[in-house]
Amino acid sequence: MTRDIFAPPRPISPAVDPDLWITHLFSARAAAEGGVVRRKARDVERVVGWERFRQELRRRGFRAVVNGGQVVVFCNAEPVRLLD
């Protein structure tokens, strides 16, 4: 059974601080250079939750897509086009 990625978040693991996780994600060299970063969707859900993650994307003007259990974040304000 597949879990809906936009369902309410599961409890956060006490071992991972959400603020540090966000800082680490967006401090990556690729993010700083306007590239892309990728994380497991389950980690986004488990550590920070989808609503917080979306807030961080909006605050930075970034876009993201979810596919195959992965979240790909485009760390720039450019439009995202899907190629068929």
N, C-alpha and C positions, 0 to 999 in steps of 0.2 A: 504494500500500500504506500502510495506517495503522499508525503506531507505537503500541504499548501504552504508555500514559502512566505505568504503574507498573513499567515495565522498569527495569533498572539505569541510573543516570544516565550521560549522555555526559560526556566530560571537560569540566571547568570552564574557561571562557575565562579566561586570565590577566588580562584587562583589567577584569573585574568581581569585586570582593571579595564573597564570600557574606555575610559578617557585615554589611557596609555595605548590601547589597541588602535583607537582612531588616530592618535598622534603618530604612531608607528606606521600605519598604513599610508597616511598622507605625507609622511616625511621621506618616503622612498624616493630614490633618485628619479625614477620614471615619473612619479607624480610631480616632483619639482620641475621637471623638464617639459611638462605638458603631455606626457605620454599616457600609457595605460598601466593599471595595476590590476591584479587578479587575486581573488580570495574565494575560499569555499563558501557557498551559500549557508551551509550549516554553521560555520564559524560566525558569520555576520549575525545570524539569528541567535546563536548561543551567547555571544559576547556582548553585542550592543543592541540587538533587536532591530527590526526593519524600520520602525518609525524614527528612531534616533539616526540610523544610517541614512535614511532619506533626508532628514533635516541637515545632516552634514553635507550631503551632496548639493542640496539647494543653497546652503550657505556659501559654498565654494563655487557655485555655478557649473558643477560637473554633471555628467550623465553617466548612467550605468545600464548594463543589460544583464539578464540572468539566462543562463543556458547550461543544461547538463550538470546542474549542481554547482556551477561556478558563477561568480559575479565578476564582470569585467567593468572597471571604472575608467572612463575617459576623462583624464585630468586636465581638461580644458573646456572652454565654452563653445567650441565648434559644434555644429549640428552633427548628429549621428544618422547615417543612412544605412539601412539594411540592404544587402545585395542578395538578389534571388538567384 
